Amino acid sequence: MWSQVYNPFGSAALSTLVAALPVVCLLGLIAFAKMQAHFAAIIALVVTLLIAILGFGMPSGMAFEAAGLGALTGLFPIGWIILNVIFLYRLTVENGSFKVLQDSIAGITADRRLQLLLVAFAFGAFFEGAAGFGTPVAVTGAILIGLGFSPLAASGLSLIANTAPVAYGALGTPIVTLGAVTGLDPVALGAMAGRQLPFFSLIVPFWLIWTFAGFRGMLQVWPAILVCGATFAVPQFLVSNYHGPWLVDVVASLVSMACLFGFLKIWQPAEIWTNPALRSGETEATLASRPASLGAAATAELSGAPRYSSGEVFRAWLPWIILCIVVFVWGTQTFKDLVNPLYFPKWTFEGLHNMVQKVPPVVPKPTPEAAIYGFNILTMTGTGILVAALISGVVMKYSPLRLIRAYGETLWVVRYSLITIAAMLALGTLTRYSGVDATLGLAFAQTGWLYPFFAALLGWLGVALTGSDTASNVLFGNLQKITAGQLGLSEILMCASNSTGGVMGKMIDAQSIVVASTATNWFGHEGAILRFVFWHSIALASLVGVLVMLQAYVYPFTAMVVH
């Protein structure tokens, strides 16, 4: 058995600097060297292997097995989701139903800002709550690009919108996992997160539209933004505090979509914003000019949307309705309990399983790390998406032969994205087993009375490293609990902050950026997307940190803490 070493160089500063190299290398190659993501990910993985083996003393066999486990996890379930979502999307484009769908959205409102609220925030939140793991960005990015948004706008804005719902993604999985890791009540953790995230459920829609349209453009549609955000935030608080973490996003997103749709039936802005390019960063976008906004009286002419019968519109939405239903069913524990026994092989990585030992202060006592991969293919969200795509293909009258060929074509299109995601997850898993991530976490834990602020940033770092709020909670949940006890802070508050701070890291993790570039068919531009969202991520994560500081020390915010 090999015990992790968190200060291998005898200097906390130097050890932390070396531990940060994999992240700096990965993000630097993508954002500044403008290297294609799959090459950057492979190079960063090699750097991580060298640091783990030569710097942190991890046995080479264990290091390569950890990377292999991560790569497998990257392909299944995450790459599996992307492959099948893009397959469904391409079927609807080829069939022509996607054009009808985008025209039907334009029929609700021709204003691009309001389309963003409907698709990127409200509709995306439903997929985050039902499936998580990259599904919302894949779906909303594809829809926005179909609506005519520039690739940078579709990618970057989908990532910004997919923040506030993340802590309750995949039917509460991040919060439930956090409870399992820390031994704290997941209902209490979910309630605490529900006293933090509603603030950001109000802020993020305003932030989203401000980013797209500028401050003046945001003010023109503030009533709709307020309706969208408030009708998400209130159910988010109520369900998380009076029911539990499982259905928070699903309920909140459905309420938000219904209320926003109803509001737009009776209200439209005085000026209709029709250009889908970004006001800022347009040199990165494919659309370089922005025509002047026109009055609401010209809405019909602006949209240019053909008139369809209700039956045609329903058929266009049917594949996505099928997707919503199937993905929701696939995410329920009842379905998992019913289907997993049919075929759920578990593969043990013998050279790694229980051979790596986490040690204090990261955990209360020495704890071996398991290395078992559960290939639960039948209940993976990606399989549900594939089932939905096949059902939709039959409904759209595709032949079996054409479906097979279309699937092969999709696999070829996303091949580099799959390689990238496998390498990203290999890197993230290797940092966990080698203790590199714990070294970074311990650096945050040395911040004393400022720790509540950095607790949120630690969650942010975890998601940026792993691409998953669930994985971040596994990485740093115990460290948050231990540090809270040492500093006399609320364990519930600090652990929940790991999850709520983590949601802001979702927009910059390399996995999500690759999903966005794949969904928008903007391969090779991951660096542009990362540069666009990076400072938004930092700013929003810092705001979460400020809120946690207030809840830790300042009345009346301290009264919000769950005990």
C-alpha positions in Angstrom: 0.0 0.0 0.0 1.2 3.5 -0.9 0.3 6.5 1.4 -0.3 9.8 -0.3 2.2 12.6 0.5 0.9 16.1 0.5 4.2 18.0 0.9 6.7 16.0 -1.1 9.2 18.9 -1.4 9.3 19.9 2.2 7.9 23.3 1.3 4.2 23.9 1.2 4.6 26.7 -1.3 6.7 24.7 -3.7 4.6 21.5 -3.3 1.5 23.6 -4.1 3.2 25.2 -7.1 4.1 21.8 -8.5 0.6 20.5 -7.8 -0.9 23.4 -9.8 1.1 22.6 -12.9 -1.3 20.1 -14.5 -4.2 22.7 -14.4 -2.0 25.6 -15.5 -0.6 23.5 -18.3 -4.0 22.3 -19.5 -5.8 25.7 -19.4 -2.7 27.5 -20.7 -2.4 25.3 -23.7 -6.0 25.7 -24.6 -6.6 29.3 -23.8 -3.3 31.0 -24.7 -1.3 28.6 -26.9 -4.6 28.0 -28.8 -3.8 24.3 -29.1 -6.5 21.9 -30.1 -8.1 20.5 -27.0 -7.3 16.9 -27.6 -3.6 17.6 -28.0 -3.6 19.9 -25.0 -5.3 17.3 -22.8 -2.9 14.5 -23.8 0.1 16.8 -23.1 -1.3 17.8 -19.7 -2.0 14.2 -18.9 1.7 13.3 -19.6 2.8 16.2 -17.4 0.5 15.0 -14.6 1.9 11.5 -14.9 5.4 12.8 -14.5 4.4 15.0 -11.5 2.6 12.1 -9.8 5.4 9.6 -10.3 8.5 11.7 -10.0 7.2 14.5 -7.8 4.7 12.9 -5.4 6.3 9.4 -5.4 3.3 7.5 -6.7 4.3 4.0 -8.0 4.2 4.1 -11.8 1.9 1.1 -12.1 -0.7 2.7 -9.9 -0.4 6.0 -11.8 -1.1 4.4 -15.1 -4.0 2.4 -13.7 -5.5 5.6 -12.2 -5.2 7.3 -15.6 -6.9 4.3 -17.3 -9.8 4.3 -14.8 -10.3 8.0 -15.5 -10.2 7.6 -19.2 -12.8 4.8 -19.0 -15.0 7.1 -16.8 -14.6 9.9 -19.4 -15.9 7.7 -22.2 -18.7 6.1 -20.0 -20.8 7.9 -18.9 -19.7 11.4 -20.1 -18.6 10.8 -23.7 -21.6 8.4 -24.1 -23.9 11.3 -23.3 -22.4 13.6 -25.8 -22.3 11.0 -28.6 -26.0 10.2 -28.2 -27.2 13.8 -27.8 -25.4 14.8 -31.0 -26.8 11.8 -32.7 -30.4 12.9 -31.8 -29.6 16.5 -32.8 -28.3 15.4 -36.2 -31.3 13.3 -36.9 -33.7 16.2 -36.2 -31.6 18.5 -38.4 -31.6 16.0 -41.3 -35.3 15.4 -40.9 -36.1 19.1 -40.9 -37.9 19.1 -37.6 -35.2 21.1 -35.9 -35.9 24.0 -38.3 -39.6 23.8 -37.2 -38.5 23.7 -33.6 -36.3 26.8 -33.8 -39.1 28.7 -35.8 -41.6 27.7 -33.0 -39.3 29.3 -30.4 -39.0 32.4 -32.6 -42.8 32.4 -32.7 -42.9 32.7 -28.9 -40.5 35.6 -29.2 -38.2 36.9 -31.9 -36.1 38.6 -29.2 -32.8 36.8 -28.9 -32.4 37.8 -25.2 -35.7 36.1 -24.3 -34.8 33.1 -26.4 -31.7 32.8 -24.3 -33.7 32.8 -21.1 -36.1 30.1 -22.3 -33.5 27.8 -23.8 -30.1 28.3 -22.1 -31.4 29.0 -18.5 -34.9 27.4 -18.0 -34.7 24.5 -20.5 -31.1 23.8 -19.7 -31.9 23.7 -15.9 -34.4 20.9 -16.6 -31.7 18.8 -18.3 -29.3 19.6 -15.5 -31.8 18.4 -12.9 -32.8 15.3 -14.8 -29.4 14.1 -16.1 -26.4 16.4 -15.4 -22.9 15.4 -16.6 -22.8 17.7 -19.6 -26.3 17.0 -21.0 -27.7 20.6 -20.6 -24.8 22.3 -22.4 -25.0 19.7 -25.2 -28.7 20.2 -25.7 -28.9 24.0 -25.3 -25.8 24.6 -27.3 -27.2 22.6 -30.2 -30.5 24.4 -30.0 -29.0 27.9 -29.8 -26.7 27.2 -32.8 -29.8 26.0 -34.7 -31.5 29.3 -33.8 -28.7 31.2 -35.5 -26.6 32.2 -32.5 -22.9 32.5 -33.2 -20.8 29.6 -32.1 -19.1 31.6 -29.3 -22.5 32.9 -28.1 -24.1 29.5 -28.2 -21.2 27.9 -26.4 -20.2 30.5 -23.9 -23.8 31.5 -22.9 -24.9 27.9 -22.4 -21.9 27.5 -20.0 -22.8 30.6 -18.0 -26.5 29.6 -17.8 -25.6 26.1 -16.6 -24.4 27.2 -13.1 -27.2 27.8 -10.5 -28.8 24.4 -11.1 -25.6 22.3 -11.0 -25.5 21.6 -7.2 -28.8 19.6 -7.6 -28.0 18.0 -10.9 -28.9 14.5 -11.9 -31.7 14.3 -9.3 -29.6 15.6 -6.4 -26.6 13.4 -7.0 -24.0 16.0 -5.9 -25.7 16.7 -2.6 -26.5 13.0 -1.9 -22.8 12.1 -2.6 -21.6 14.9 -0.4 -23.7 13.5 2.5 -22.3 10.0 1.9 -18.7 11.3 1.9 -19.0 13.5 4.9 -21.5 11.5 7.0 -23.7 14.6 7.2 -27.4 14.6 6.5 -28.0 15.2 2.8 -31.3 16.8 3.4 -29.6 19.4 5.7 -26.8 19.9 3.1 -29.4 20.4 0.4 -31.4 22.9 2.5 -28.2 24.9 3.2 -27.4 25.0 -0.5 -31.0 26.1 -1.0 -30.3 29.1 1.2 -27.4 30.1 -1.0 -28.1 29.3 -4.6 -31.5 31.1 -4.9 -29.5 34.4 -4.8 -27.6 33.3 -7.8 -30.7 31.9 -9.5 -31.8 35.6 -9.5 -28.4 37.0 -10.5 -27.4 34.6 -13.3 -30.2 35.4 -15.7 -29.4 39.1 -15.4 -25.7 38.3 -15.8 -26.4 36.1 -18.8 -28.3 38.8 -20.7 -25.9 41.5 -19.7 -23.1 39.4 -21.1 -24.9 38.9 -24.4 -26.6 42.3 -24.9 -24.9 44.8 -22.7 -26.3 46.7 -19.8 -28.8 48.7 -21.8 -30.0 45.6 -23.6 -30.5 43.9 -20.3 -32.5 46.7 -18.8 -34.9 46.6 -21.8 -36.0 43.1 -20.8 -35.6 43.2 -17.0 -39.3 42.2 -16.3 -38.8 38.9 -18.2 -35.5 38.3 -16.5 -37.0 38.8 -13.1 -39.9 36.5 -13.8 -37.5 33.8 -15.1 -35.1 34.1 -12.2 -37.6 34.6 -9.4 -39.8 31.7 -10.5 -36.8 29.5 -10.5 -35.3 30.8 -7.2 -38.5 30.5 -5.1 -39.2 26.8 -6.0 -35.5 26.1 -5.6 -35.6 27.3 -2.0 -39.0 25.7 -1.1 -38.2 22.3 -2.6 -34.7 22.1 -1.1 -35.8 23.1 2.3 -39.2 21.4 2.6 -38.8 18.3 0.5 -35.2 17.4 -0.2 -32.4 17.7 -2.8 -33.7 15.2 -5.4 -36.3 17.1 -7.5 -35.1 20.7 -6.9 -34.0 21.6 -10.5 -36.8 19.6 -12.2 -39.6 21.4 -10.3 -37.9 24.8 -10.4 -37.1 24.6 -14.2 -40.7 23.5 -15.1 -42.2 26.4 -13.0 -39.8 28.9 -14.5 -40.5 27.8 -18.1 -44.2 27.8 -17.6 -44.2 31.3 -15.9 -41.9 32.8 -18.5 -43.9 31.4 -21.4 -47.1 32.8 -19.8 -45.5 36.1 -19.2 -44.3 36.4 -22.8 -47.9 35.9 -24.0 -48.8 39.2 -22.4 -45.5 41.1 -22.6 -42.8 41.8 -25.2 -40.1 44.4 -25.1 -40.4 47.7 -26.9 -37.4 46.9 -29.0 -36.9 43.4 -30.4 -33.3 42.2 -30.4 -32.7 40.1 -33.5 -29.0 39.7 -34.0 -27.7 36.5 -32.4 -24.1 37.6 -32.3 -22.4 38.7 -29.0 -22.2 42.4 -28.3 -18.7 41.7 -26.8 -16.1 39.5 -28.3 -17.6 39.6 -31.8 -14.2 39.2 -33.4 -14.3 35.7 -32.1 -17.8 35.1 -33.5 -18.9 34.2 -37.0 -21.3 37.1 -37.1 -19.5 40.4 -37.2 -22.3 42.9 -37.6 -25.3 43.8 -35.5 -28.3 45.5 -37.2 -30.2 48.0 -35.2 -33.1 46.8 -33.0 -36.5 47.5 -34.3 -39.9 48.2 -32.7 -42.2 45.5 -31.4 -44.6 46.2 -34.3 -42.2 44.6 -36.7 -41.9 41.3 -34.7 -43.6 39.1 -37.3 -41.4 40.4 -40.1 -38.2 40.2 -38.0 -38.7 36.6 -37.0 -39.2 35.5 -40.6 -40.6 32.3 -39.2 -43.0 30.4 -41.4 -46.4 29.6 -40.0 -46.8 25.9 -39.0 -49.8 24.0 -37.8 -50.0 22.9 -34.2 -49.5 19.3 -35.4 -46.2 20.2 -37.2 -44.9 22.1 -34.2 -45.8 19.2 -31.9 -44.0 16.7 -34.2 -40.9 19.0 -34.2 -40.9 19.1 -30.4 -41.7 15.4 -30.0 -38.1 14.1 -30.1 -37.2 16.5 -27.3 -40.3 15.7 -25.3 -39.4 12.0 -25.7 -35.9 12.9 -24.5 -37.1 14.7 -21.4 -39.4 11.8 -20.4 -36.8 9.1 -21.0 -34.0 11.0 -19.3 -36.2 11.7 -16.3 -37.2 8.1 -15.9 -33.6 7.0 -16.4 -32.5 9.2 -13.6 -34.8 7.8 -11.0 -33.5 5.5 -8.3 -36.5 3.2 -8.8 -35.4 2.6 -12.4 -31.8 2.1 -11.5 -32.8 -0.4 -8.8 -34.9 -2.3 -11.3 -32.5 -2.4 -14.2 -29.0 -2.5 -12.7 -29.3 -6.1 -11.5 -29.9 -7.2 -15.1 -26.4 -6.2 -16.2 -24.1 -4.3 -14.0 -20.5 -5.6 -14.2 -17.9 -4.2 -11.9 -14.3 -4.1 -12.8 -11.7 -3.9 -10.1 -8.4 -2.3 -11.0 -6.3 -4.8 -8.9 -3.1 -2.8 -8.9 -4.9 0.3 -7.6 -7.9 -0.9 -5.6 -7.3 -0.2 -1.9 -3.6 0.2 -2.6 -3.6 4.0 -2.3 -4.2 5.5 1.2 -5.4 9.0 2.0 -4.0 10.2 5.3 -4.7 13.1 7.7 -5.4 16.0 7.6 -7.3 15.3 4.4 -9.3 12.5 6.1 -9.8 11.9 9.9 -7.8 8.6 9.7 -5.9 6.7 7.1 -8.4 5.5 4.5 -7.7 3.3 1.4 -9.1 4.4 -1.9 -11.3 2.0 -3.8 -10.8 1.6 -7.6 -13.8 -0.2 -8.9 -15.5 0.8 -12.1 -19.2 0.0 -12.4 -20.1 -0.4 -16.1 -23.8 0.2 -15.5 -24.5 0.7 -19.2 -28.2 0.0 -19.0 -28.9 2.9 -16.6 -26.3 5.4 -17.9 -28.0 8.6 -18.9 -26.4 8.3 -22.4 -28.2 5.0 -22.9 -31.5 6.7 -22.1 -30.6 9.4 -24.6 -29.8 6.7 -27.2 -33.1 5.0 -26.5 -34.9 8.4 -26.9 -33.0 9.0 -30.2 -33.9 5.6 -31.6 -37.6 6.1 -30.6 -37.5 9.5 -32.2 -35.8 8.1 -35.3 -38.7 5.6 -35.7 -41.2 8.4 -35.2 -39.4 10.5 -37.8 -39.6 7.5 -40.2 -35.9 6.8 -40.5 -35.0 3.3 -41.8 -32.9 1.0 -39.5 -30.1 1.2 -42.1 -30.1 5.0 -42.1 -30.0 5.1 -38.3 -27.0 2.9 -38.2 -25.2 5.0 -40.8 -26.1 8.2 -39.1 -24.7 6.8 -35.8 -21.4 6.0 -37.5 -21.3 9.5 -39.0 -21.9 11.0 -35.6 -19.2 8.9 -34.0 -16.7 10.2 -36.6 -17.8 13.8 -36.0 -17.2 13.7 -32.2 -14.1 11.5 -32.3 -11.7 14.2 -31.1 -14.1 15.3 -28.4 -14.2 11.7 -27.0 -10.4 11.6 -27.0 -10.3 14.9 -25.2 -12.8 13.9 -22.5 -11.1 10.6 -21.9 -7.8 12.4 -21.4 -9.4 15.1 -19.2 -10.9 12.5 -16.9 -7.7 10.5 -16.8 -5.9 13.7 -15.6 -8.6 14.4 -13.0 -8.7 10.9 -11.6 -4.9 10.7 -11.5 -4.7 13.9 -9.5 -7.2 12.4 -7.0 -5.3 9.1 -6.5 -1.9 10.8 -6.4 -2.9 13.4 -3.8 -2.1 16.3 -6.1 -5.6 17.7 -5.7 -5.4 17.4 -1.9 -2.2 19.4 -1.9 -4.0 22.2 -3.6 -6.9 21.9 -1.2 -4.7 22.1 1.9 -3.3 25.4 0.6 -6.9 26.8 0.7 -7.4 25.4 4.2 -4.5 27.5 5.5 -6.4 30.8 5.1 -7.7 31.1 8.7 -10.6 33.4 9.2 -10.9 33.9 5.5 -11.5 30.2 5.0 -15.3 30.6 4.4 -14.5 32.6 1.3 -11.9 30.1 0.1 -14.2 27.2 0.9 -16.3 28.2 -2.1 -13.2 28.6 -4.2 -12.1 25.2 -3.2 -15.3 23.7 -4.6 -14.7 25.8 -7.7 -11.3 24.4 -8.1 -12.6 20.8 -7.6 -15.1 21.2 -10.4 -12.6 22.9 -12.7 -10.3 19.9 -12.1 -12.8 17.1 -12.4 -15.7 18.6 -14.5 -18.2 17.4 -11.9 -19.8 18.9 -8.8 -20.3 15.4 -7.6 -16.6 14.6 -8.0 -15.6 17.8 -6.4 -17.6 16.9 -3.4 -15.9 13.5 -3.2 -12.5 15.2 -3.5 -12.9 18.0 -0.9 -16.0 17.2 1.1 -14.1 15.7 4.0 -11.4 18.3 3.9 -14.1 21.0 4.2 -15.6 19.2 7.2 -12.3 18.7 9.0 -11.2 22.3 8.4 -14.6 23.6 9.6 -14.2 21.7 12.9 -10.7 23.0 13.4 -11.8 26.6 12.9 -15.1 26.3 14.8 -17.3 26.9 11.8 -20.5 25.2 10.8 -19.7 21.8 9.0 -23.0 22.0 7.2 -22.2 25.5 5.9 -18.7 24.7 4.8 -19.6 21.4 3.1 -22.6 22.9 1.3 -20.3 25.7 0.2 -18.1 23.2 -1.6 -21.0 22.3 -3.8 -22.4 25.8 -4.3 -19.0 27.3 -5.0 -18.3 24.4 -7.3 -21.2 25.3 -9.6 -19.3 28.3 -10.9 -16.4 26.1 -11.9 -18.6 24.2 -14.2 -18.3 26.8 -17.0 -14.5 26.6 -17.2 -13.9 22.9 -16.7 -12.3 21.5 -19.9 -14.9 18.7 -20.2 -17.8 21.2 -20.4 -15.9 23.4 -22.8 -15.4 20.4 -25.1 -19.0 19.5 -24.8 -20.0 23.0 -25.8 -17.6 23.1 -28.8 -18.9 19.7 -30.0 -22.6 20.7 -29.6 -22.0 23.9 -31.6 -19.8 22.2 -34.2 -17.1 24.7 -33.4 -14.2 22.2 -33.0 -10.7 23.6 -32.4 -12.0 26.8 -30.8 -12.0 25.6 -27.1 -9.5 28.4 -26.2 -11.8 31.1 -27.4 -14.7 29.7 -25.3 -12.4 29.4 -22.2 -11.2 32.9 -22.6 -14.7 34.1 -22.9 -16.1 32.4 -19.8 -13.1 32.4 -17.5 -13.5 35.8 -15.8 -17.3 35.3 -15.4 -16.5 32.1 -13.6 -14.0 33.8 -11.2 -16.3 36.7 -10.5 -19.4 34.5 -9.7 -17.3 32.1 -7.6 -16.0 35.1 -5.6 -19.6 36.3 -5.1 -20.5 32.9 -3.6 -17.4 33.2 -1.4 -18.6 36.6 -0.1 -22.1 35.2 0.6 -20.5 32.3 2.6 -18.4 34.8 4.6 -21.5 36.7 5.5 -23.4 33.5 6.5 -20.4 32.5 8.6 -19.9 35.8 10.5 -22.5 38.5 9.9 -26.0 38.7 11.3 -28.7 38.3 9.9 -27.0 36.0 7.4 -25.8 33.8 10.2 -29.5 33.0 11.0 -29.7 31.3 7.5 -27.3 28.6 8.5 -28.9 25.1 8.9 -28.0 23.4 12.2 
